[in-house]
Amino acid sequence: MTAVDSVAAPQPKVGVRPRAASRRERWVRRLPLLPALIYTVVVTQIPFVVTLWYSFQNYFWDQPGGAHFTGLSNYRTVFTNASFRGSLVRSVVMTASAVIVAMLLGVAFAILLDRKFFGRGVVRTLIITPFLVMPAAAALVWAVPMLDPNFGLLNYLLAPFGVHHVAWLSVHALGSVIVVMIWQWTPFMTLIVLAGLQSQPPDTLEAAKVDGAGALATFRELTLPHLRPYIELGILLGSIYLVNTFDAVRLMTNGGPGTATTNLPFFLYQEVNNAFDVGGAAAAGVVTVFLTIIVATFALRMFARVFQFEEASG
Amino acid sequence: MTAITVRRGPRRLRELPGKIGWAVLAWAVAIAFFIPVLWMVITAFKPESAAETWPPKFVFTPTLAEFRLAVTGMGPFLLHSVLATVGSTILVLLLGVPAAYALSVHPVGRWRDGLFFFISTKMLPIVAAIGPLYVIALHTHLLDSIWLLVILYTAMNLPLAVWMIRSFMLEVPKELLEAARLDGAGRLREIGGVILPIISPGLVSTALICVIFAWNELFLAINLTVTNAATLPMFLISSVPQEGLFIAHLCAAATIASVPVIIVGWIAQRSLVRGLSMGAIK
């Protein structure tokens, strides 16, 4: 059964198969689900319906007269708007590079943590901590105490390597923001990959060792294929969260210098808060949602596959 | 790598240098990774004059002055954060437990569609609807109120909680449920008497995950609240003045704001993976 089928045509899992359910029984089953379902539909879907409506309206906060219909003009503006396209591209670049590097580091850290050594628990705790730091706090602590050109710790630590008072947030703004994203999300990847490593049956590895397989060959031939669903899950979930990155952009660079770090969330934030353009922001939002749905369709298929894998093995 | 097996000699002794090397490497990586957090906490104990120096000072007389300063004025923000976090987490559990039950123990017909509907809402970028959300909040008189944050944080965490609680419910032994049914227990007694006691550690870790995300949220708070419901992340922003020295002050405020969730996360680290993978990984 392919992942697509499993989403489109759900089949009850063996063991929890509902018995031939009467009409009443069906409602008794449905009842506990309804509050959460209705709540989620109302709170998460209505704003998007309203967004769709506003995307066809001319509406600025700061102008009297309220909203009026303008047809597709907001969409024309969005598609001809270079800063929207720019922020879209930067969102993709930031999310992809942060997720990939965080995953590579996560795999490395997980391999380190998969062995027994002195103080492993403490090391694990230290490594997960960046994920727990409030993102706003992390952004501000990186922006000033760490990266300040005059007092920042990073310049001090890099001084022996010939780095002198670099103004990171002006010269390497995009890179700096991505570094903070990586720093906060590597622990997440580490934990997921580590769970994968620890779920590996030890006798398989032992057998490979007895057969004289080298560590590298064992990793490539056995461990990596086993880790694949975990890596996919980490990339998928990491992307879902990281594509919405706002705190680091707002608090480290405010989207700048110029628009060097303006990603989609920050662009939309500016449209509403500085340009007061509800209609324009709504049209940009609708385009964003459409693009997200395309990506999410693939993501959901992937999730269904991983999910099935876990249900089957767990 | 260290997997080269040496046949002769006591194996433990042979592997010792490799083991030490491994530990040293792991510790070095962890400490390097932890430096920004450590630096935040160290700087928070500095007097302001010792925070803005070149080279950075590592030896200084620690002071609580900046903590004291940061705490004054933090009160309302702290209160709003606690109310929004606790309120939304309770609501998430009230809605999530029955929903997870209906998707696992006695599943509804299209339970898989239900599950994937919840997760698909996590993929919709809330940023896309921020303007209209503001307008809706304005018209419903919820703008700048704690209730608005409670409502939105609940929607934000509910999918995660449903997936997670469901994964715990699936682990309740079928025999126990069967036994309760033979005793004539109805659905409510089945939930209250059998399932909830067994999954209560799972509920605690679900709640902790929800607390982490709600406590740290900034985007919705900054767009939809001003003073009556402004939360701790917004307090942090306000602790950066337009001019003057502020590094130690900022670090003190950042430390106070971050510590509760760091501790919660440390306590919950065993179940962190499960929560973050929405129950997919045990």
HADDOCK unambig.tbl for C-alpha pairs under 7 A between the chains (distance, minus, plus):
assign (segid A and resid 7 and name CA) (segid B and resid 113 and name CA) 6.59 0.50 0.50
assign (segid A and resid 10 and name CA) (segid B and resid 110 and name CA) 6.29 0.50 0.50
assign (segid A and resid 10 and name CA) (segid B and resid 112 and name CA) 5.64 0.50 0.50
assign (segid A and resid 10 and name CA) (segid B and resid 113 and name CA) 6.77 0.50 0.50
assign (segid A and resid 18 and name CA) (segid B and resid 107 and name CA) 6.93 0.50 0.50
assign (segid A and resid 26 and name CA) (segid B and resid 108 and name CA) 6.94 0.50 0.50
assign (segid A and resid 29 and name CA) (segid B and resid 102 and name CA) 5.97 0.50 0.50
assign (segid A and resid 29 and name CA) (segid B and resid 106 and name CA) 6.39 0.50 0.50
assign (segid A and resid 29 and name CA) (segid B and resid 107 and name CA) 6.73 0.50 0.50
assign (segid A and resid 29 and name CA) (segid B and resid 108 and name CA) 5.59 0.50 0.50
assign (segid A and resid 30 and name CA) (segid B and resid 102 and name CA) 6.50 0.50 0.50
assign (segid A and resid 30 and name CA) (segid B and resid 108 and name CA) 5.80 0.50 0.50
assign (segid A and resid 32 and name CA) (segid B and resid 98 and name CA) 4.72 0.50 0.50
assign (segid A and resid 32 and name CA) (segid B and resid 99 and name CA) 5.47 0.50 0.50
assign (segid A and resid 32 and name CA) (segid B and resid 102 and name CA) 5.91 0.50 0.50
assign (segid A and resid 33 and name CA) (segid B and resid 98 and name CA) 6.11 0.50 0.50
assign (segid A and resid 33 and name CA) (segid B and resid 99 and name CA) 4.08 0.50 0.50
assign (segid A and resid 33 and name CA) (segid B and resid 102 and name CA) 5.54 0.50 0.50
assign (segid A and resid 35 and name CA) (segid B and resid 95 and name CA) 6.35 0.50 0.50
assign (segid A and resid 36 and name CA) (segid B and resid 95 and name CA) 5.06 0.50 0.50
assign (segid A and resid 36 and name CA) (segid B and resid 96 and name CA) 6.49 0.50 0.50
assign (segid A and resid 36 and name CA) (segid B and resid 99 and name CA) 6.13 0.50 0.50
assign (segid A and resid 40 and name CA) (segid B and resid 155 and name CA) 5.95 0.50 0.50
assign (segid A and resid 43 and name CA) (segid B and resid 155 and name CA) 6.53 0.50 0.50
assign (segid A and resid 44 and name CA) (segid B and resid 121 and name CA) 6.85 0.50 0.50
assign (segid A and resid 44 and name CA) (segid B and resid 155 and name CA) 6.86 0.50 0.50
assign (segid A and resid 47 and name CA) (segid B and resid 129 and name CA) 5.96 0.50 0.50
assign (segid A and resid 47 and name CA) (segid B and resid 132 and name CA) 6.25 0.50 0.50
assign (segid A and resid 47 and name CA) (segid B and resid 133 and name CA) 5.83 0.50 0.50
assign (segid A and resid 48 and name CA) (segid B and resid 129 and name CA) 5.90 0.50 0.50
assign (segid A and resid 50 and name CA) (segid B and resid 132 and name CA) 6.16 0.50 0.50
assign (segid A and resid 51 and name CA) (segid B and resid 129 and name CA) 5.78 0.50 0.50
assign (segid A and resid 51 and name CA) (segid B and resid 132 and name CA) 5.56 0.50 0.50
assign (segid A and resid 112 and name CA) (segid B and resid 26 and name CA) 6.02 0.50 0.50
assign (segid A and resid 117 and name CA) (segid B and resid 19 and name CA) 6.80 0.50 0.50
assign (segid A and resid 117 and name CA) (segid B and resid 23 and name CA) 5.53 0.50 0.50
assign (segid A and resid 118 and name CA) (segid B and resid 23 and name CA) 6.29 0.50 0.50
assign (segid A and resid 123 and name CA) (segid B and resid 27 and name CA) 6.13 0.50 0.50
assign (segid A and resid 123 and name CA) (segid B and resid 30 and name CA) 5.71 0.50 0.50
assign (segid A and resid 125 and name CA) (segid B and resid 266 and name CA) 6.67 0.50 0.50
assign (segid A and resid 126 and name CA) (segid B and resid 30 and name CA) 5.88 0.50 0.50
assign (segid A and resid 126 and name CA) (segid B and resid 34 and name CA) 5.96 0.50 0.50
assign (segid A and resid 127 and name CA) (segid B and resid 30 and name CA) 5.40 0.50 0.50
assign (segid A and resid 127 and name CA) (segid B and resid 33 and name CA) 6.51 0.50 0.50
assign (segid A and resid 127 and name CA) (segid B and resid 34 and name CA) 6.71 0.50 0.50
assign (segid A and resid 129 and name CA) (segid B and resid 262 and name CA) 6.60 0.50 0.50
assign (segid A and resid 132 and name CA) (segid B and resid 261 and name CA) 6.28 0.50 0.50
assign (segid A and resid 132 and name CA) (segid B and resid 262 and name CA) 5.18 0.50 0.50
assign (segid A and resid 132 and name CA) (segid B and resid 265 and name CA) 6.41 0.50 0.50
assign (segid A and resid 133 and name CA) (segid B and resid 258 and name CA) 5.35 0.50 0.50
assign (segid A and resid 133 and name CA) (segid B and resid 262 and name CA) 6.26 0.50 0.50
assign (segid A and resid 134 and name CA) (segid B and resid 216 and name CA) 5.00 0.50 0.50
assign (segid A and resid 134 and name CA) (segid B and resid 258 and name CA) 5.34 0.50 0.50
assign (segid A and resid 135 and name CA) (segid B and resid 216 and name CA) 6.50 0.50 0.50
assign (segid A and resid 136 and name CA) (segid B and resid 233 and name CA) 5.78 0.50 0.50
assign (segid A and resid 137 and name CA) (segid B and resid 236 and name CA) 6.98 0.50 0.50
assign (segid A and resid 137 and name CA) (segid B and resid 254 and name CA) 5.03 0.50 0.50
assign (segid A and resid 141 and name CA) (segid B and resid 40 and name CA) 6.48 0.50 0.50
assign (segid A and resid 141 and name CA) (segid B and resid 251 and name CA) 6.81 0.50 0.50
assign (segid A and resid 144 and name CA) (segid B and resid 247 and name CA) 6.99 0.50 0.50
assign (segid A and resid 145 and name CA) (segid B and resid 247 and name CA) 6.41 0.50 0.50
assign (segid A and resid 146 and name CA) (segid B and resid 36 and name CA) 6.96 0.50 0.50
assign (segid A and resid 150 and name CA) (segid B and resid 54 and name CA) 6.97 0.50 0.50
assign (segid A and resid 151 and name CA) (segid B and resid 52 and name CA) 5.74 0.50 0.50
assign (segid A and resid 151 and name CA) (segid B and resid 53 and name CA) 5.81 0.50 0.50
assign (segid A and resid 151 and name CA) (segid B and resid 54 and name CA) 5.62 0.50 0.50
assign (segid A and resid 151 and name CA) (segid B and resid 56 and name CA) 6.42 0.50 0.50
assign (segid A and resid 153 and name CA) (segid B and resid 56 and name CA) 6.69 0.50 0.50
assign (segid A and resid 156 and name CA) (segid B and resid 55 and name CA) 6.77 0.50 0.50
assign (segid A and resid 191 and name CA) (segid B and resid 273 and name CA) 5.93 0.50 0.50
assign (segid A and resid 192 and name CA) (segid B and resid 273 and name CA) 6.10 0.50 0.50
assign (segid A and resid 215 and name CA) (segid B and resid 1 and name CA) 6.56 0.50 0.50
assign (segid A and resid 215 and name CA) (segid B and resid 3 and name CA) 5.72 0.50 0.50
assign (segid A and resid 240 and name CA) (segid B and resid 123 and name CA) 6.02 0.50 0.50
assign (segid A and resid 244 and name CA) (segid B and resid 125 and name CA) 6.81 0.50 0.50
assign (segid A and resid 246 and name CA) (segid B and resid 219 and name CA) 6.68 0.50 0.50
assign (segid A and resid 247 and name CA) (segid B and resid 218 and name CA) 6.79 0.50 0.50
assign (segid A and resid 265 and name CA) (segid B and resid 127 and name CA) 5.61 0.50 0.50
assign (segid A and resid 268 and name CA) (segid B and resid 127 and name CA) 6.90 0.50 0.50
assign (segid A and resid 268 and name CA) (segid B and resid 128 and name CA) 6.95 0.50 0.50
assign (segid A and resid 272 and name CA) (segid B and resid 131 and name CA) 5.82 0.50 0.50
assign (segid A and resid 278 and name CA) (segid B and resid 131 and name CA) 5.51 0.50 0.50
assign (segid A and resid 281 and name CA) (segid B and resid 131 and name CA) 6.78 0.50 0.50
assign (segid A and resid 282 and name CA) (segid B and resid 128 and name CA) 6.92 0.50 0.50
assign (segid A and resid 282 and name CA) (segid B and resid 129 and name CA) 6.68 0.50 0.50
assign (segid A and resid 282 and name CA) (segid B and resid 131 and name CA) 6.77 0.50 0.50
assign (segid A and resid 285 and name CA) (segid B and resid 128 and name CA) 3.92 0.50 0.50
assign (segid A and resid 285 and name CA) (segid B and resid 129 and name CA) 6.20 0.50 0.50
assign (segid A and resid 286 and name CA) (segid B and resid 128 and name CA) 6.85 0.50 0.50
assign (segid A and resid 288 and name CA) (segid B and resid 128 and name CA) 6.59 0.50 0.50
assign (segid A and resid 289 and name CA) (segid B and resid 124 and name CA) 6.51 0.50 0.50
assign (segid A and resid 289 and name CA) (segid B and resid 125 and name CA) 6.77 0.50 0.50
assign (segid A and resid 289 and name CA) (segid B and resid 128 and name CA) 6.86 0.50 0.50
assign (segid A and resid 292 and name CA) (segid B and resid 124 and name CA) 6.85 0.50 0.50
assign (segid A and resid 296 and name CA) (segid B and resid 123 and name CA) 6.53 0.50 0.50
assign (segid A and resid 307 and name CA) (segid B and resid 280 and name CA) 6.14 0.50 0.50
assign (segid A and resid 310 and name CA) (segid B and resid 280 and name CA) 6.26 0.50 0.50
assign (segid A and resid 310 and name CA) (segid B and resid 281 and name CA) 6.99 0.50 0.50
